[in-house]
Amino acid sequence: MTESNPTTWPPELPLVAILRGLQPERAADVARVLFDAGFRALEVPLNRPGAIAAIATIVPLAPADAWIGAGTVLDTAQVDAVGDTGASLVVSPHFDAGVVRRARERGMRVVPGVFTASEAFAAWRAGADALKIFPAEAMTHAGLAGLTTVLPPGLPLWPVGGIAPDNLGPWRRAGATGFGLGGGLFKPELTILEIASRARAYVDAWNAGVPA
């Protein structure tokens, strides 16, 4: 079994591609176009058919510095199923201490979803490697900025939900250090050329930095 076992954390480009509904037969082509654009973190949510097969297809194709894994991981059995593909990343919409613990036991990075200060601190203390701020649509920039004043410095904070190339700047000014990108980047019905175009737009927006 090929494993995805990069050493650089967080990813140099901290944009996580959320590939919900990715069909296994398209997984290789979609992954390659994202890698070519510079993406180094890909997750396939488990709440659609074929997710594990898609992950297993991507893992052996990934660059050495790429984190490949699953999203919408809800329990420890799913952690094991993902780990058995050789994947290295577990992302959840919520915080579950058992999921965090099992992912750590399997040597994977784990990013639970949080929204409140209580959830954020509980996840951090449990061993989370980054925090998924979810749903970002319901969090104001001021709210995220408030969390950054009390959370440990250097803890990656990645808003997820409603993130577009033209709103990365305000989130980064509020304290976001990366993002999870869903429907704005990938939908199953998009062509490879459309996915490539969207990927470049996100990467260009990130590389433009934080506007004054």
Residue frames as a rotation matrix with the C-alpha (Angstrom) as fourth column:
MET 1
0.572 0.821 0.000 0.00
0.821 -0.572 0.000 0.00
0.000 0.000 -1.000 0.00
THR 2
-0.400 -0.626 0.670 1.30
0.584 -0.737 -0.340 3.44
0.706 0.255 0.660 -0.95
GLU 3
0.201 0.440 -0.875 1.04
0.953 -0.293 0.072 5.98
-0.225 -0.849 -0.479 1.84
SER 4
0.351 -0.058 0.934 0.68
0.274 -0.948 -0.162 9.73
0.895 0.313 -0.317 1.88
ASN 5
0.604 -0.222 -0.766 3.12
0.796 0.107 0.596 10.72
-0.050 -0.969 0.242 4.60
PRO 6
0.297 -0.493 0.818 4.32
0.283 -0.773 -0.568 14.31
0.912 0.400 -0.090 4.13
THR 7
-0.180 -0.482 -0.857 6.29
0.965 0.084 -0.250 16.08
0.193 -0.872 0.450 6.84
THR 8
-0.947 -0.198 0.254 5.53
0.177 -0.979 -0.104 19.79
0.269 -0.053 0.962 6.32
TRP 9
0.032 0.976 -0.216 2.58
0.918 0.057 0.393 21.01
0.396 -0.211 -0.894 8.40
PRO 10
0.351 0.923 0.155 0.57
0.012 0.161 -0.987 23.03
-0.936 0.348 0.046 7.73
PRO 11
0.336 -0.214 0.917 0.73
0.908 0.334 -0.254 22.69
-0.252 0.918 0.307 3.95
GLU 12
-0.705 -0.681 -0.196 2.82
0.587 -0.716 0.377 25.38
-0.398 0.151 0.905 2.29
LEU 13
-0.766 0.625 0.150 -0.33
-0.350 -0.602 0.718 26.39
0.539 0.497 0.680 0.42
PRO 14
-0.941 0.331 0.063 -2.94
0.095 0.439 -0.893 26.06
-0.324 -0.835 -0.445 3.18
LEU 15
-0.257 0.877 -0.407 -5.94
-0.960 -0.278 0.006 25.69
-0.108 0.392 0.914 0.89
VAL 16
-0.737 0.056 0.674 -7.81
-0.100 0.977 -0.190 22.43
-0.669 -0.207 -0.714 1.36
ALA 17
-0.647 0.517 -0.560 -9.73
-0.669 -0.034 0.742 21.19
0.365 0.855 0.368 -1.69
ILE 18
-0.477 0.609 0.634 -13.04
-0.371 0.514 -0.773 19.67
-0.796 -0.605 -0.019 -0.55
LEU 19
-0.811 0.041 -0.583 -14.01
-0.559 0.241 0.794 17.22
0.173 0.970 -0.173 -3.28
ARG 20
-0.434 0.738 0.517 -17.56
-0.355 0.387 -0.851 16.33
-0.828 -0.553 0.094 -2.31
GLY 21
0.639 0.763 0.103 -19.11
-0.269 0.346 -0.899 13.87
-0.721 0.546 0.426 -4.72
LEU 22
-0.111 -0.761 -0.639 -15.85
-0.965 -0.071 0.253 13.09
-0.238 0.644 -0.727 -6.53
GLN 23
0.904 0.422 -0.071 -16.37
-0.422 0.853 -0.307 9.97
-0.069 0.307 0.949 -8.63
PRO 24
0.417 -0.790 0.449 -13.55
0.013 0.499 0.866 7.41
-0.909 -0.355 0.218 -8.32
GLU 25
0.360 -0.261 0.896 -13.18
0.886 0.397 -0.240 7.26
-0.293 0.880 0.374 -12.10
ARG 26
0.702 -0.108 0.704 -12.45
0.295 -0.856 -0.425 11.02
0.648 0.506 -0.569 -12.19
ALA 27
0.925 -0.249 -0.286 -10.30
0.228 -0.238 0.944 11.13
-0.303 -0.939 -0.163 -9.08
ALA 28
0.065 -0.982 0.176 -6.94
0.855 0.146 0.498 10.90
-0.515 0.118 0.849 -10.82
ASP 29
-0.147 -0.100 0.984 -7.68
0.825 -0.561 0.066 13.64
0.545 0.822 0.165 -13.36
VAL 30
0.774 0.491 0.401 -9.16
0.186 -0.781 0.597 16.01
0.606 -0.387 -0.695 -10.78
ALA 31
0.780 -0.531 -0.332 -6.30
0.395 0.006 0.919 15.45
-0.486 -0.847 0.214 -8.35
ARG 32
-0.089 -0.891 0.445 -3.65
0.972 0.019 0.234 16.05
-0.217 0.453 0.865 -11.01
VAL 33
0.091 0.148 0.985 -5.14
0.581 -0.811 0.069 19.37
0.808 0.566 -0.160 -12.09
LEU 34
0.958 0.248 0.145 -5.27
0.018 -0.557 0.830 20.53
0.287 -0.793 -0.538 -8.48
PHE 35
0.500 -0.854 -0.143 -1.69
0.621 0.239 0.746 19.43
-0.603 -0.462 0.650 -7.82
ASP 36
-0.143 -0.556 0.819 -0.59
0.963 -0.270 -0.016 21.25
0.230 0.786 0.574 -10.97
ALA 37
0.466 0.407 0.785 -2.26
0.259 -0.912 0.319 24.42
0.846 0.055 -0.531 -9.65
GLY 38
-0.422 -0.752 0.506 -0.30
-0.344 -0.384 -0.857 24.13
0.839 -0.536 -0.096 -6.41
PHE 39
0.526 0.684 0.505 -2.79
-0.754 0.101 0.649 22.48
0.393 -0.722 0.569 -4.06
ARG 40
-0.538 -0.743 -0.399 -1.22
-0.372 0.634 -0.679 20.26
0.757 -0.217 -0.617 -1.41
ALA 41
-0.875 0.363 0.322 -4.25
-0.174 0.385 -0.906 19.28
-0.453 -0.849 -0.274 0.68
LEU 42
-0.508 0.724 -0.467 -7.19
-0.600 0.092 0.795 17.33
0.619 0.683 0.388 -0.74
GLU 43
-0.841 0.301 0.449 -10.09
-0.209 0.586 -0.783 15.75
-0.499 -0.752 -0.431 1.13
VAL 44
-0.654 0.672 -0.348 -12.97
-0.219 0.272 0.937 13.67
0.724 0.689 -0.031 -0.19
PRO 45
-0.404 0.551 0.730 -16.02
-0.911 -0.172 -0.375 13.84
-0.081 -0.817 0.572 2.12
LEU 46
-0.991 -0.081 0.102 -17.31
-0.087 0.995 -0.057 10.44
-0.097 -0.066 -0.993 3.17
ASN 47
-0.337 0.939 0.066 -21.01
-0.022 0.063 -0.998 11.32
-0.941 -0.338 -0.001 2.88
ARG 48
0.384 0.424 -0.820 -21.09
-0.880 -0.101 -0.464 10.58
-0.279 0.900 0.334 -0.84
PRO 49
0.890 -0.015 0.455 -20.70
0.077 0.990 -0.117 7.19
-0.449 0.139 0.883 -2.58
GLY 50
0.756 -0.606 0.248 -17.25
0.510 0.308 -0.803 6.20
0.410 0.733 0.542 -3.77
ALA 51
0.841 -0.417 0.345 -15.28
-0.501 -0.842 0.203 8.42
0.206 -0.343 -0.917 -1.39
ILE 52
0.503 -0.686 0.526 -12.91
-0.286 0.442 0.850 5.76
-0.816 -0.578 0.026 -0.07
ALA 53
0.464 -0.307 0.831 -12.21
0.779 0.588 -0.218 4.48
-0.422 0.749 0.512 -3.58
ALA 54
0.835 -0.148 0.530 -11.48
0.230 -0.781 -0.581 8.03
0.500 0.607 -0.618 -4.74
ILE 55
0.730 -0.594 0.338 -9.07
-0.648 -0.443 0.620 8.60
-0.219 -0.672 -0.708 -1.85
ALA 56
0.416 -0.569 0.709 -7.31
0.140 0.811 0.569 5.31
-0.899 -0.137 0.417 -2.55
THR 57
0.650 -0.144 0.746 -6.87
0.759 0.075 -0.647 6.40
0.037 0.987 0.159 -6.17
ILE 58
0.856 -0.260 0.447 -5.36
-0.145 -0.950 -0.275 9.77
0.496 0.171 -0.851 -5.25
VAL 59
0.842 -0.506 0.185 -2.93
-0.214 0.002 0.977 8.65
-0.495 -0.862 -0.106 -2.54
PRO 60
0.282 -0.822 0.495 -0.33
0.669 0.538 0.513 7.00
-0.688 0.186 0.702 -4.84
LEU 61
0.346 -0.097 0.933 -0.48
0.845 -0.400 -0.355 9.95
0.407 0.911 -0.057 -7.26
ALA 62
0.973 0.223 -0.064 0.16
0.226 -0.853 0.470 12.64
0.050 -0.472 -0.880 -4.68
PRO 63
0.256 -0.907 0.334 3.36
-0.197 -0.387 -0.901 14.69
0.946 0.165 -0.278 -4.50
ALA 64
-0.296 -0.489 -0.821 5.53
0.622 0.554 -0.554 13.94
0.725 -0.674 0.140 -1.48
ASP 65
-0.988 -0.135 -0.074 4.41
0.145 -0.668 -0.730 17.12
0.049 -0.732 0.679 0.28
ALA 66
-0.457 0.886 0.076 0.66
-0.546 -0.347 0.762 16.62
0.702 0.307 0.643 -0.26
TRP 67
-0.854 0.317 0.412 -1.87
-0.287 0.373 -0.882 15.76
-0.433 -0.872 -0.228 2.44
ILE 68
-0.551 0.673 -0.493 -4.62
-0.452 0.256 0.855 13.46
0.702 0.694 0.163 1.16
GLY 69
-0.981 0.194 -0.002 -7.58
0.109 0.540 -0.834 12.32
-0.161 -0.819 -0.551 3.19
ALA 70
-0.386 0.922 0.032 -11.26
0.752 0.294 0.590 12.46
0.535 0.252 -0.806 3.97
GLY 71
-0.834 0.284 0.474 -13.82
-0.453 -0.842 -0.293 14.97
0.316 -0.460 0.830 5.13
THR 72
0.175 0.961 0.214 -17.07
-0.881 0.056 0.470 14.46
0.439 -0.270 0.857 7.04
VAL 73
-0.452 -0.391 -0.802 -15.35
0.071 0.880 -0.469 11.85
0.889 -0.269 -0.371 9.20
LEU 74
0.205 0.756 0.622 -17.82
-0.633 -0.382 0.673 11.15
0.747 -0.532 0.400 12.00
ASP 75
0.875 0.135 0.466 -16.51
-0.460 0.537 0.708 8.14
-0.154 -0.833 0.531 13.94
THR 76
0.052 -0.955 0.292 -13.44
-0.705 0.172 0.688 6.02
-0.707 -0.242 -0.665 14.63
ALA 77
0.220 0.067 0.973 -14.46
0.435 0.886 -0.159 3.28
-0.873 0.459 0.166 12.17
GLN 78
0.958 0.130 0.257 -14.32
0.288 -0.420 -0.861 5.86
-0.004 0.898 -0.440 9.40
VAL 79
0.548 -0.836 -0.032 -10.92
-0.775 -0.522 0.357 7.02
-0.316 -0.171 -0.933 10.63
ASP 80
-0.091 -0.596 0.798 -9.66
-0.194 0.797 0.572 3.46
-0.977 -0.103 -0.188 10.23
ALA 81
0.561 0.356 0.747 -11.20
0.622 0.415 -0.664 3.09
-0.547 0.837 0.011 6.78
VAL 82
0.968 -0.247 -0.040 -9.44
-0.226 -0.797 -0.559 6.27
0.106 0.551 -0.828 5.67
GLY 83
0.302 -0.911 0.280 -6.17
-0.798 -0.081 0.597 5.26
-0.521 -0.404 -0.752 7.29
ASP 84
0.192 -0.192 0.962 -6.24
0.169 0.972 0.160 1.91
-0.967 0.132 0.219 5.54
THR 85
0.929 0.118 0.351 -5.98
0.364 -0.121 -0.923 3.69
-0.066 0.986 -0.156 2.17
GLY 86
-0.068 -0.997 0.032 -2.65
0.995 -0.070 -0.067 5.19
0.069 0.027 0.997 3.21
ALA 87
0.364 0.299 0.882 -4.19
0.372 -0.915 0.157 8.65
0.854 0.271 -0.444 3.59
SER 88
-0.532 -0.747 -0.398 -2.81
0.727 -0.161 -0.668 11.19
0.435 -0.645 0.629 6.04
LEU 89
-0.943 0.198 0.269 -5.61
-0.257 -0.944 -0.207 13.70
0.213 -0.265 0.941 6.71
VAL 90
-0.403 0.859 -0.314 -8.88
0.888 0.450 0.090 13.51
0.219 -0.242 -0.945 8.63
VAL 91
-0.943 0.199 0.267 -11.34
-0.215 -0.976 -0.031 16.43
0.255 -0.087 0.963 8.59
SER 92
-0.510 0.804 -0.306 -14.65
0.860 0.486 -0.156 16.54
0.023 -0.342 -0.939 10.48
PRO 93
-0.131 0.542 0.830 -17.56
0.272 -0.785 0.556 18.98
0.953 0.299 -0.044 10.56
HIS 94
0.810 0.450 0.375 -17.57
-0.294 -0.240 0.925 18.73
0.507 -0.860 -0.062 14.37
PHE 95
-0.316 -0.889 0.332 -15.30
-0.819 0.078 -0.569 17.99
0.480 -0.452 -0.752 17.31
ASP 96
0.888 0.436 -0.144 -15.29
-0.310 0.801 0.512 14.42
0.339 -0.410 0.847 18.56
ALA 97
0.317 -0.827 0.465 -12.50
-0.899 -0.105 0.425 13.53
-0.303 -0.553 -0.776 20.99
GLY 98
0.375 -0.132 0.918 -12.56
-0.002 0.990 0.143 9.89
-0.927 -0.055 0.371 19.91
VAL 99
0.918 -0.031 0.395 -12.07
0.396 0.065 -0.916 10.79
0.002 0.997 0.072 16.26
VAL 100
0.673 -0.713 0.197 -9.16
-0.653 -0.698 -0.293 13.10
0.346 0.069 -0.936 17.12
ARG 101
0.242 -0.590 0.770 -7.54
-0.734 0.408 0.543 10.46
-0.634 -0.697 -0.335 19.33
ARG 102
0.549 0.001 0.836 -7.89
0.297 0.934 -0.196 7.66
-0.781 0.356 0.513 16.77
ALA 103
0.952 -0.232 0.199 -6.53
0.115 -0.332 -0.936 9.81
0.283 0.914 -0.289 13.94
ARG 104
0.447 -0.827 0.339 -3.51
-0.887 -0.460 0.047 10.67
0.117 -0.322 -0.939 16.07
GLU 105
0.280 -0.303 0.911 -3.02
-0.387 0.833 0.396 7.00
-0.878 -0.464 0.116 16.90
ARG 106
0.693 0.052 0.719 -3.00
0.552 0.604 -0.576 6.23
-0.464 0.796 0.390 13.19
GLY 107
-0.325 -0.936 -0.135 -0.40
0.660 -0.327 0.676 8.95
-0.677 0.131 0.724 12.56
MET 108
-0.136 0.365 0.921 -2.76
0.898 -0.348 0.270 11.20
0.419 0.864 -0.281 10.63
ARG 109
-0.998 -0.064 0.023 -3.31
0.054 -0.945 -0.324 14.93
0.042 -0.322 0.946 10.93
VAL 110
-0.310 0.941 -0.139 -6.77
0.942 0.324 0.092 15.79
0.131 -0.103 -0.986 12.18
VAL 111
-0.979 0.056 0.195 -8.83
-0.041 -0.996 0.079 18.94
0.199 0.069 0.978 11.66
PRO 112
-0.436 0.872 -0.224 -12.13
0.886 0.371 -0.279 19.04
-0.160 -0.320 -0.934 13.57
GLY 113
-0.263 0.469 0.843 -14.88
0.378 -0.754 0.537 21.55
0.887 0.460 0.021 12.97
VAL 114
-0.425 0.129 -0.896 -15.49
0.871 -0.213 -0.443 24.14
-0.248 -0.968 -0.022 15.69
PHE 115
0.105 0.493 0.863 -17.45
0.597 -0.725 0.342 27.34
0.795 0.480 -0.371 16.06
THR 116
0.905 0.285 0.316 -17.30
-0.081 -0.614 0.785 28.48
0.418 -0.736 -0.532 19.68
ALA 117
0.068 -0.899 0.432 -14.38
-0.856 -0.275 -0.438 29.19
0.513 -0.340 -0.788 22.00
SER 118
0.249 0.074 0.966 -15.35
-0.771 0.618 0.151 26.19
-0.586 -0.782 0.211 24.13
GLU 119
0.952 0.117 0.283 -15.25
0.070 0.816 -0.574 23.86
-0.299 0.567 0.768 21.11
ALA 120
0.673 -0.740 -0.013 -11.99
-0.300 -0.256 -0.919 25.36
0.677 0.622 -0.394 19.89
PHE 121
-0.032 -0.711 0.703 -10.21
-0.986 -0.093 -0.140 24.89
0.165 -0.697 -0.697 23.21
ALA 122
0.473 0.259 0.842 -11.56
-0.498 0.867 0.014 21.36
-0.727 -0.426 0.539 23.65
ALA 123
0.994 -0.095 0.059 -10.36
0.100 0.526 -0.845 20.39
0.049 0.845 0.532 20.18
TRP 124
0.393 -0.904 0.167 -6.94
-0.582 -0.385 -0.716 21.96
0.712 0.184 -0.678 20.69
ARG 125
-0.020 -0.393 0.919 -6.47
-0.979 0.196 0.063 20.21
-0.205 -0.898 -0.389 24.03
ALA 126
0.710 0.350 0.612 -7.49
-0.256 0.937 -0.239 16.90
-0.657 0.014 0.754 22.46
GLY 127
-0.168 -0.905 0.390 -4.68
0.250 0.344 0.905 17.22
-0.954 0.250 0.168 19.92
ALA 128
0.795 0.498 0.346 -6.21
0.464 -0.132 -0.876 18.87
-0.391 0.857 -0.336 16.84
ASP 129
-0.238 -0.935 0.261 -3.62
0.876 -0.090 0.475 19.91
-0.420 0.342 0.841 14.26
ALA 130
-0.971 0.101 0.218 -5.79
0.006 -0.896 0.445 22.74
0.240 0.433 0.869 12.91
LEU 131
-0.486 0.864 -0.133 -9.29
0.307 0.027 -0.951 24.03
-0.818 -0.503 -0.278 13.51
LYS 132
-0.727 0.405 0.555 -11.94
0.580 -0.072 0.811 24.11
0.368 0.912 -0.182 10.83
ILE 133
-0.806 0.485 -0.339 -14.10
-0.123 -0.698 -0.706 27.18
-0.579 -0.527 0.622 11.50
PHE 134
-0.859 0.497 -0.124 -17.50
0.072 0.357 0.931 25.90
0.507 0.791 -0.343 10.38
PRO 135
0.289 0.130 0.948 -19.88
0.957 -0.021 -0.289 27.05
-0.018 0.991 -0.131 9.10
ALA 136
-0.689 -0.689 -0.225 -17.94
0.683 -0.721 0.114 30.17
-0.241 -0.075 0.968 8.19
GLU 137
-0.445 0.588 0.675 -21.06
0.398 -0.545 0.737 31.76
0.802 0.597 0.008 6.69
ALA 138
0.630 0.755 -0.182 -22.40
0.453 -0.167 0.876 32.12
0.631 -0.634 -0.447 10.23
MET 139
0.256 -0.644 -0.720 -19.15
0.877 -0.158 0.454 33.49
-0.407 -0.748 0.524 11.69
THR 140
0.998 0.032 0.053 -18.36
0.050 -0.920 -0.390 37.18
0.036 0.392 -0.919 11.31
HIS 141
0.257 -0.956 0.143 -14.86
0.277 -0.069 -0.958 38.41
0.926 0.286 0.247 10.69
ALA 142
-0.013 -0.210 0.978 -15.01
-0.776 -0.614 -0.142 40.09
0.630 -0.761 -0.155 14.09
GLY 143
0.840 0.375 0.392 -15.97
-0.539 0.653 0.531 36.77
-0.057 -0.658 0.751 15.65
LEU 144
0.756 -0.631 -0.173 -12.93
0.501 0.728 -0.468 35.04
0.422 0.267 0.867 14.20
ALA 145
-0.020 -0.779 0.627 -10.71
-0.090 -0.623 -0.777 37.92
0.996 -0.072 -0.058 15.25
GLY 146
0.389 0.241 0.889 -12.05
-0.872 -0.214 0.440 37.52
0.296 -0.947 0.127 18.78
LEU 147
0.999 -0.031 0.011 -11.14
0.027 0.964 0.264 33.83
-0.019 -0.264 0.964 18.82
THR 148
0.428 -0.902 0.049 -7.59
0.433 0.157 -0.887 34.62
0.793 0.401 0.458 17.73
THR 149
0.107 -0.396 0.912 -7.07
-0.614 -0.748 -0.252 36.78
0.782 -0.533 -0.324 20.82
VAL 150
0.388 0.108 0.916 -7.52
-0.894 0.286 0.345 33.80
-0.225 -0.952 0.207 23.15
LEU 151
0.998 -0.022 0.052 -6.41
0.035 0.965 -0.261 30.74
-0.045 0.262 0.964 21.17
PRO 152
0.358 -0.933 0.018 -2.76
0.362 0.156 0.919 29.61
-0.861 -0.323 0.394 21.21
PRO 153
0.348 -0.321 -0.881 -0.58
-0.762 -0.644 -0.066 31.50
-0.547 0.694 -0.468 18.71
GLY 154
-0.628 -0.689 -0.362 0.31
-0.755 0.425 0.499 29.43
-0.190 0.587 -0.787 15.69
LEU 155
-0.462 0.553 0.693 -2.76
0.222 0.829 -0.514 27.19
-0.858 -0.083 -0.506 15.81
PRO 156
-0.994 0.068 0.082 -4.00
0.066 -0.213 0.975 27.01
0.084 0.975 0.207 12.19
LEU 157
-0.310 0.936 -0.166 -7.53
0.077 -0.150 -0.986 28.42
-0.948 -0.318 -0.026 11.75
TRP 158
-0.992 -0.085 0.093 -9.26
0.085 0.100 0.991 27.50
-0.094 0.991 -0.092 8.52
PRO 159
-0.276 0.943 -0.186 -12.73
-0.574 -0.317 -0.755 28.92
-0.771 -0.102 0.628 7.75
VAL 160
-0.968 0.083 0.238 -14.90
0.229 0.688 0.689 26.63
-0.107 0.721 -0.685 5.63
GLY 161
-0.083 0.992 0.100 -18.16
0.918 0.115 -0.379 27.58
-0.388 0.061 -0.920 3.93
GLY 162
0.845 0.534 0.022 -18.82
0.489 -0.756 -0.435 30.35
-0.216 0.378 -0.900 1.44
ILE 163
0.127 -0.881 -0.456 -15.15
0.085 -0.449 0.890 31.04
-0.988 -0.152 0.018 0.77
ALA 164
0.871 0.147 0.469 -14.51
0.481 -0.053 -0.875 32.70
-0.104 0.988 -0.117 -2.60
PRO 165
-0.024 -0.957 0.288 -11.35
0.954 -0.108 -0.280 34.15
0.299 0.268 0.916 -4.15
ASP 166
-0.186 -0.048 0.981 -12.58
0.185 -0.983 -0.013 37.68
0.965 0.180 0.191 -3.53
ASN 167
0.711 0.431 0.556 -13.19
-0.408 -0.391 0.825 37.22
0.573 -0.813 -0.102 0.20
LEU 168
0.422 -0.650 -0.632 -9.94
0.724 0.662 -0.197 35.58
0.546 -0.374 0.749 1.26
GLY 169
-0.412 -0.700 0.583 -8.45
0.254 -0.703 -0.664 38.95
0.875 -0.126 0.467 2.18
PRO 170
0.075 0.488 0.870 -10.99
-0.717 -0.580 0.387 39.99
0.693 -0.652 0.306 4.83
TRP 171
0.938 0.250 -0.239 -10.86
-0.049 0.780 0.623 36.55
0.342 -0.573 0.744 6.43
ARG 172
0.204 -0.942 -0.265 -7.06
0.751 0.324 -0.575 36.63
0.628 -0.082 0.774 6.52
ARG 173
-0.394 -0.306 0.867 -7.09
-0.197 -0.893 -0.405 40.06
0.898 -0.331 0.292 8.13
ALA 174
0.479 0.679 0.557 -9.40
-0.731 -0.043 0.681 38.59
0.486 -0.733 0.476 10.79
GLY 175
0.009 -0.588 0.809 -6.93
-0.903 0.343 0.260 35.81
-0.431 -0.732 -0.528 11.56
ALA 176
0.918 0.307 0.252 -7.59
-0.167 0.874 -0.456 32.98
-0.361 0.376 0.853 9.10
THR 177
-0.053 -0.998 -0.047 -4.39
-0.666 0.000 0.746 31.14
-0.744 0.070 -0.664 8.19
GLY 178
-0.988 -0.156 0.023 -5.90
-0.085 0.649 0.756 28.86
-0.132 0.745 -0.654 5.54
PHE 179
-0.206 0.962 -0.177 -9.23
-0.920 -0.253 -0.299 27.77
-0.332 0.102 0.938 4.07
GLY 180
-0.599 0.204 0.774 -11.33
0.329 0.944 0.006 24.80
-0.730 0.258 -0.633 3.11
LEU 181
-0.579 0.303 -0.757 -12.76
-0.724 -0.618 0.306 25.25
-0.375 0.725 0.577 -0.38
GLY 182
-0.365 0.555 0.747 -15.89
0.205 0.831 -0.517 23.38
-0.908 -0.036 -0.418 -1.39
GLY 183
0.367 0.694 0.619 -18.43
0.727 0.201 -0.657 24.25
-0.580 0.691 -0.431 -4.06
GLY 184
0.770 -0.133 -0.624 -16.59
-0.338 -0.915 -0.222 27.35
-0.541 0.382 -0.749 -5.19
LEU 185
-0.267 -0.948 -0.175 -13.73
-0.800 0.117 0.588 25.09
-0.537 0.297 -0.790 -6.30
PHE 186
-0.963 -0.153 -0.222 -15.24
-0.245 0.840 0.484 21.72
0.112 0.521 -0.846 -7.15
LYS 187
0.083 0.949 0.303 -18.59
-0.750 0.260 -0.609 20.26
-0.657 -0.176 0.733 -8.10
PRO 188
-0.195 -0.213 0.957 -18.98
0.201 0.947 0.252 16.86
-0.960 0.241 -0.142 -9.77
GLU 189
0.638 0.567 0.521 -20.55
0.600 0.058 -0.798 18.38
-0.483 0.822 -0.303 -12.85
LEU 190
0.642 -0.451 -0.620 -17.65
-0.512 -0.854 0.092 20.76
-0.571 0.258 -0.779 -13.55
THR 191
0.900 -0.424 -0.100 -15.24
0.133 0.486 -0.864 19.98
0.415 0.765 0.493 -16.38
ILE 192
0.330 -0.879 -0.345 -11.53
0.929 0.238 0.283 19.59
-0.167 -0.414 0.895 -15.77
LEU 193
-0.405 -0.476 0.780 -10.93
0.655 -0.747 -0.115 22.94
0.637 0.465 0.615 -17.47
GLU 194
0.417 0.632 0.653 -13.45
-0.087 -0.688 0.721 24.64
0.905 -0.357 -0.231 -15.16
ILE 195
0.903 -0.145 -0.404 -11.85
0.429 0.307 0.850 23.08
0.001 -0.941 0.339 -12.09
ALA 196
-0.054 -0.993 0.101 -8.42
0.996 -0.060 -0.062 24.19
0.068 0.097 0.993 -13.27
SER 197
-0.212 0.038 0.977 -9.65
0.312 -0.944 0.105 27.76
0.926 0.327 0.188 -13.79
ARG 198
0.778 0.555 0.293 -11.23
-0.124 -0.322 0.939 27.90
0.615 -0.767 -0.182 -10.35
ALA 199
0.666 -0.600 -0.444 -8.14
0.740 0.455 0.495 26.41
-0.095 -0.658 0.747 -8.74
ARG 200
-0.316 -0.825 0.469 -5.91
0.850 -0.466 -0.247 29.04
0.422 0.320 0.848 -10.32
ALA 201
0.149 0.445 0.883 -8.23
0.009 -0.894 0.449 31.82
0.989 -0.059 -0.137 -9.14
TYR 202
0.971 0.209 -0.115 -7.98
0.098 0.088 0.991 30.63
0.217 -0.974 0.065 -5.54
VAL 203
0.335 -0.923 -0.191 -4.22
0.930 0.291 0.225 30.17
-0.152 -0.252 0.956 -5.69
ASP 204
-0.302 -0.418 0.857 -3.75
0.611 -0.775 -0.163 33.61
0.732 0.475 0.489 -7.26
ALA 205
0.542 0.575 0.613 -5.94
-0.122 -0.668 0.735 35.18
0.831 -0.473 -0.292 -4.57
TRP 206
0.898 -0.277 -0.342 -3.90
0.423 0.331 0.843 33.51
-0.120 -0.902 0.415 -1.84
ASN 207
0.025 -0.987 0.157 -0.58
0.999 0.031 0.037 34.49
-0.041 0.156 0.987 -3.41
ALA 208
0.141 0.095 0.985 -1.75
0.384 -0.923 0.034 38.09
0.912 0.374 -0.167 -3.72
GLY 209
-0.809 -0.503 -0.303 -1.43
0.435 -0.166 -0.885 38.29
0.395 -0.848 0.354 0.05
VAL 210
-0.015 0.784 -0.621 -3.53
0.972 -0.133 -0.192 40.29
-0.233 -0.607 -0.760 2.49
PRO 211
-0.072 -0.001 0.997 -4.63
0.600 -0.799 0.042 43.63
0.797 0.601 0.058 1.05
ALA 212
-0.937 -0.318 -0.145 -4.24
0.313 -0.582 -0.751 46.67
0.154 -0.749 0.645 3.25
